[in-house]
Amino acid sequence: MKQRKQIGVLVMAYGTASSPEHIEAYYTHIRHGRPPTPELLADLQRRYAAIGGISPLFERTQAQVAGLSAALERLAPGRYRVALGMKHAPPFLEDGVAELAASGVQQVIGLVLAPHYSALSIGEYEERVRAAAPFEFTMIHQWHLAPGYVRFLADEVLSQRAQLASEAGIEPEAVEIFFTAHSLPARVRAMGDPYEQQLRETAEAVAQVAGLKRWSLAWQSAGRTSEAWLGPDLLQRLDELKGVRGVLVCPAGFVSDHLEVLYDLDIEAKAYAEERGMLLRRTRMPNDDPAFLEMLAEVVHEQGGTL
């Protein structure tokens, strides 16, 4: 029997500064080579300091890549070779491309560790990889309705809602639930971008599985630029709540503990809610949860079966 060719898998993530000393270079890369103002840099350094000096995102991403690779090996021994490439920090996307090219694979599947598609996010990953790739490249554009992901979020929402309700002395149904994702420039709406609709689809699917009646969407972590960003912002939504004692946030657009979760939610939003007499908690991030990584492996393997 002829052995099937090995397929490369390029796992892609946003990236983060590897140390406090690298925060400025990292921020400059995000800004397409434009150094941040001293005020913007100081603000980012302050936020990193508040979560311990640096984000755990790189370590979380490495663990996800290792777990995904192991899950793929269990599904199809010897079939896949996995590499990591990041958008704004080493190893960069182009480094991951070079690693897979050097291994001799001729077909590569791309998977971004983000469930929802936008031309301004996953679309940019794809453009950079295609510009550098010397092999046939197939992109997985979204996996926001993968049953395993929806089930993970539903279980987390139910578990955390019950815990929060007990802590706040209220019934679970009285907990206000927000599904959030990273905001993007509002111009994506005029582009017909599916990002906003896909977040809603994820939330609706989770609500159906969990039997939720009380939930809504909110956006978080908008960029510090002059243009309009998708809203309403989570803090704005908190301002609008009346008579609510418990708020649960499900950051469905993220899959790792990182700055936008550990600071924007766990510190900023939590304090903002408490100032208004509310307890705010969030669902646990997937990180390297085995069931989550098995789900991602199945998404990749399904695509691999077509090659």
C-alpha positions, 0 to 999 in steps of 0.5 A: 500500500502506498504511504500517504504523504505527510501534511504540515499543520501551521498553527497560528497565534497573535503572539506577545512580548517575551519579556518586559524589555520587548514590549516596545518592539512588540507594540511597534510591530502591532502598529506596522512599524510605527513606535507607540507614543510614550503615553501609549507605551506606558499604558501597555507596560502598566497593564502588563505589570498588573498581571505579573510583568508579562503575559502567559500567552506564549507558554499557553500557545506552546502548550496548545501546539504540543497538545494539538500535535499529540492529538493529531498523532493519536488520530493519524499516526505519522500523518501530520507535522505541526509548526507554530507561527505568530503574527507579532512575535517570534517565531513569526508566521514566516518562521513557521512556513520556513520550518515546514518547508524545510521538513519537505511537506508539500501540503500545509493546513493553516489553523489560527487559534481564534474561532471567528473569521475576519478579513482584518484578523484571520484574513491577514494571517492567510495573506502573509502565509500565502506570500511566503509559502512554497507549498500548497496551502489550505486555510481553515477560516473558522471553527466557531460552531465546532460542537466540541467548542460549543460544548466546552463553552456551555459547560463553563457557562453553566458551571460558573453561573452556578458558582457566581449565583451562590456567591452573590446569593441569587438564582442562576437565572438572575445572572447577566451573561455576556459573550465577548470577543475582541473589538475590531474597527467598525468599518468591518460592518461596511465590508460585509465581514462575518466576524460579528455574525459569527460571534452571535452564532457561537453565542446562540449555539451555546445558549441553546445547548446550555438552555440560557434565556438571559444573555447578550453580546458585548465587545472588549479590548478595542484598540487605542486609535481614533477610528470607531470600533465595534460596540457596545463595549462591555463597560458600557453594557455594565453601566446600563445594567439596573438591579443586577447583582451578578455578571458572567462574561464568556470571552468566546472570541479567545482561547488562552489566558492573556492580557485581554482576559487577565487584565481587561476582564479580571482586573478592569471589568471586575473592578468596574462592576464592583464599583457599581455593586455587581460581582463579575466573573468569567468562564475558564479559558480553554488553554490546553484542555485535552478535550478542546485540543481533541476538538481542534485536532478533529477540525484539522483532520477533517480538512486533512481528509480532503488532501 
